[in-house]
Amino acid sequence: MYRLISVIGGNTSSQEEHDFAFKLGGLLADRGLSVVCGGGSGVMEAVCRGCTEAGGLTVGILPGEEPSQANAFVSLALPTGLGVSRNRMVVLAGEAVCAIGGSYGTLSEISFALQAGKPVCCYGNWEIIPGISRVSTPEEALEFVLEMIGEN
């Protein structure tokens, strides 16, 4: 059975966010975990690339109706035709959520995750929200995930 971790973030990212997401994707795959995300560019593409290059599975829950809208590193593209309403699906699909940068879409996903009782860690600008654990490195994010899903 695949164990999914939701990784959320913007469709554009700083180099620092990109590098963080890429490394986290590889670390998750190395532990036998799979990534679920929105399947687009930016943070989503970086985490998918890191996971894929480490031999992991990636799932992209797409806002549009075409599988071809997924980034090149998505193993399984799930087009929804729901636009940003698919954000809830992205976070509900994972056992834990890692937020990396982002803007309003990421904020909505964080809210959905917290409402659903999902553990959330963040790298970047979301530490002001109660219930979120701040992480500074991809390794800290991995440790958070492993602790929250009972793999530590």
C-alpha positions in Angstrom: 0.0 0.0 0.0 1.2 3.5 -0.8 1.5 6.0 2.0 0.9 9.5 0.7 2.3 12.8 2.1 0.7 16.0 0.8 3.2 18.6 -0.2 1.7 22.0 -1.0 3.2 25.3 -2.2 3.1 27.8 -4.9 3.2 27.3 -8.7 6.2 29.7 -8.5 8.9 29.4 -6.0 12.1 30.9 -4.9 15.3 29.0 -5.4 15.4 28.2 -1.7 11.9 26.9 -1.8 12.6 24.9 -4.9 15.7 23.3 -3.4 13.8 22.5 -0.1 11.0 20.8 -2.0 13.3 18.9 -4.3 15.3 17.5 -1.3 12.2 16.7 0.7 10.8 14.7 -2.3 13.9 12.6 -2.3 13.9 12.1 1.4 10.3 11.0 1.4 10.9 8.5 -1.4 14.0 7.2 0.4 11.7 6.3 3.3 9.2 4.6 1.0 6.6 7.4 1.1 4.8 8.9 -1.9 4.0 12.5 -2.7 0.6 13.9 -3.5 0.4 17.5 -4.7 -1.5 19.7 -7.1 0.7 18.4 -10.0 1.7 21.9 -11.3 4.9 23.9 -11.5 7.0 25.5 -8.8 7.1 23.7 -5.5 4.9 20.9 -6.9 7.3 20.2 -9.8 10.4 20.3 -7.5 9.0 17.9 -4.9 7.8 15.5 -7.7 11.2 15.7 -9.4 13.0 14.9 -6.1 10.7 12.0 -5.3 10.7 10.6 -8.9 14.5 10.8 -9.2 14.8 8.8 -5.9 12.4 6.1 -7.3 9.2 7.3 -5.6 5.6 7.6 -6.7 4.0 11.0 -7.2 0.3 11.8 -7.6 -0.9 15.1 -9.0 -4.5 16.1 -8.3 -5.0 18.6 -11.1 -7.3 21.6 -11.3 -8.1 21.1 -15.0 -9.5 18.3 -17.1 -6.4 17.3 -19.0 -3.7 14.9 -17.6 -1.2 16.7 -19.9 -1.4 19.7 -17.5 0.7 17.8 -15.0 4.4 18.5 -14.6 6.7 16.0 -16.2 7.5 14.3 -12.8 4.0 13.3 -11.9 3.6 9.5 -12.0 -0.2 9.5 -11.7 -2.2 12.5 -12.9 -5.7 12.9 -11.7 -7.6 15.6 -13.6 -10.6 16.9 -11.7 -12.0 19.9 -13.6 -12.6 21.5 -10.2 -10.2 24.4 -10.3 -8.9 25.5 -6.9 -11.7 23.5 -5.3 -9.4 20.4 -5.7 -7.2 21.9 -2.9 -9.2 20.0 -0.3 -8.6 16.8 -2.1 -4.9 17.4 -2.2 -4.6 17.7 1.6 -7.1 15.0 2.5 -5.2 12.4 0.3 -2.1 12.7 2.5 -1.4 11.4 6.0 0.5 14.6 6.8 1.0 18.0 5.1 4.2 19.9 4.3 3.7 23.5 3.2 6.5 25.2 1.3 6.0 28.9 0.6 3.0 29.6 -1.5 0.2 32.1 -1.4 -3.6 32.1 -1.1 -4.0 28.6 -2.6 -1.6 27.2 -0.2 -3.3 29.1 2.6 -6.6 27.4 1.7 -4.9 24.0 1.7 -3.5 24.7 5.1 -6.9 25.6 6.4 -8.5 22.5 4.9 -5.8 20.3 6.5 -6.2 21.9 9.9 -10.0 21.6 9.7 -9.5 17.9 8.9 -7.1 17.4 11.8 -4.1 16.7 9.6 -0.7 17.4 11.0 0.9 20.4 9.1 4.5 21.6 9.0 5.7 24.6 7.1 8.7 26.0 5.6 8.4 29.7 4.8 5.7 32.2 5.5 3.0 30.2 7.4 4.3 30.0 11.0 1.8 32.6 12.1 -1.1 30.2 12.0 -1.7 28.3 15.2 -1.5 24.5 14.8 1.4 24.6 12.3 4.9 23.2 13.2 7.7 25.3 11.7 10.6 23.4 10.1 13.9 24.8 8.8 15.3 22.0 6.8 14.0 19.1 4.6 15.3 16.7 7.2 13.2 18.4 9.9 10.2 18.1 7.7 10.8 14.4 7.2 11.2 13.9 10.9 7.9 15.7 11.5 6.1 13.5 8.9 7.6 10.3 10.3 6.6 11.2 13.8 3.1 12.2 12.8 2.4 9.0 10.8 4.0 6.8 13.5 7.1 5.8 11.5 9.6 7.1 14.0 
